[in-house]
C-alpha cells in the first residue's frame, strides 16, 4: 500500500464525512466501518479458516469472514474512531506469506473508498 495515498484518502473521507478537518497525517473516521480485503495466496478452505481466525483476533474486529473462492475477506469493525492508514498496516502485518493483501475497500454508510497497491 502507498502510505501517502492512504493518508490522503483518509483525510478526504474524514472531511467528506464531517468528522473533522483534513490535517496532515491520518484522519480518524467515526463509526463502525466495514472493510473488504482482496487476499492472494488462499488455496483451500483450511487457508480461509486460518486467515479468518487471524483477522478475527485483531483488536477492534467484531467479525471476520473469508470467501476463498473469490479471494476476499469481509470484516466488521467495532464502533470507535478508526484511522484508515493504521487499519491497512494492521491487516498487512497480520497476513503472513503466502497470504498478501492486494486491495483494501473501506465503507461507512454511503461513503466508501478502495485502495490497491
C-alpha positions in Angstrom: 0.0 0.0 0.0 1.1 3.5 -0.6 1.1 5.1 2.8 0.9 8.7 1.5 -2.0 7.8 -0.8 -3.9 6.2 2.2 -3.3 9.2 4.4 -4.7 11.5 1.7 -7.6 9.2 1.1 -8.3 9.0 4.8 -8.2 12.8 5.2 -10.6 13.2 2.2 -13.0 10.7 3.6 -13.0 12.2 7.0 -13.5 15.7 5.6 -16.5 14.5 3.4 -18.0 12.6 6.4 -17.8 15.8 8.5 -15.7 14.2 11.3 -13.1 17.0 11.4 -10.7 18.9 9.3 -8.3 17.5 6.8 -5.0 17.9 8.5 -1.6 16.3 7.6 -1.5 12.7 8.7 -4.1 10.0 9.2 -7.6 11.2 9.9 -10.0 9.4 12.3 -13.2 8.0 10.9 -16.1 7.7 13.3 -18.5 4.7 13.5 -18.3 1.1 12.6 -16.9 0.7 9.1 -16.9 -2.5 7.0 -13.6 -3.4 5.4 -13.3 -5.7 2.5 -9.9 -7.1 1.6 -8.7 -8.9 -1.5 -6.2 -11.5 -0.3 -4.0 -13.6 -2.6 -2.5 -17.0 -1.6 -5.5 -18.8 -0.3 -5.8 -22.2 -2.0 -8.4 -24.1 0.1 -10.8 -23.9 3.0 -8.1 -24.5 5.6 -6.3 -21.4 4.3 -9.6 -19.5 4.5 -10.1 -20.6 8.1 -6.6 -19.6 9.1 -7.0 -16.2 7.6 -10.4 -15.7 9.2 -9.1 -16.6 12.6 -6.1 -14.3 12.2 -8.3 -11.4 11.2 -10.8 -12.1 14.0 -8.0 -11.9 16.6 -7.1 -8.3 15.7 -8.2 -5.8 18.3 -11.2 -4.0 17.2 -12.6 -6.6 14.8 -16.2 -7.5 15.6 -16.5 -10.2 12.8 -14.4 -11.6 10.0 -15.4 -13.8 7.2 -13.4 -15.2 4.3 -14.5 -16.3 0.8 -11.7 -18.5 -0.5 -13.2 -18.9 -4.0 -13.2 -15.1 -4.5 -10.1 -14.5 -2.5 -11.8 -11.9 -0.3 -12.4 -11.2 3.4 -15.2 -9.0 4.9 -14.5 -7.5 8.3 -16.9 -5.6 10.5 -15.2 -3.4 13.0 -16.3 -2.5 16.5 -17.6 1.1 16.9 -14.9 3.7 17.6 -12.8 6.1 15.7 -10.6 4.4 13.2 -7.6 5.6 11.3 -7.6 4.2 7.8 -3.8 4.1 7.3 -3.5 2.2 10.7 -6.1 -0.3 9.6 -4.3 -1.1 6.4 -1.0 -1.5 8.3 -2.6 -3.8 10.9 -4.2 -6.1 8.2 -1.0 -6.2 6.2 1.0 -7.1 9.3 -1.4 -9.8 10.3 -1.2 -11.7 7.0 2.0 -13.8 6.8 3.1 -15.3 3.5 1.8 -16.9 1.4 -1.2 -14.5 2.1 -0.9 -11.0 0.8 -3.3 -8.0 0.9 -3.9 -6.9 -2.6 -6.8 -4.5 -2.2 -8.4 -2.6 0.7 -12.0 -1.4 0.5 -13.5 0.7 3.3 -17.2 1.6 3.7 -19.1 3.6 6.3 -22.7 4.3 5.2 -22.8 5.9 1.8 -19.1 6.8 1.8 -16.6 4.2 0.5 -13.1 4.1 -1.0 -10.8 1.4 -2.5 -7.0 1.4 -2.4 -4.9 -1.0 -4.4 -1.2 -1.4 -4.1 
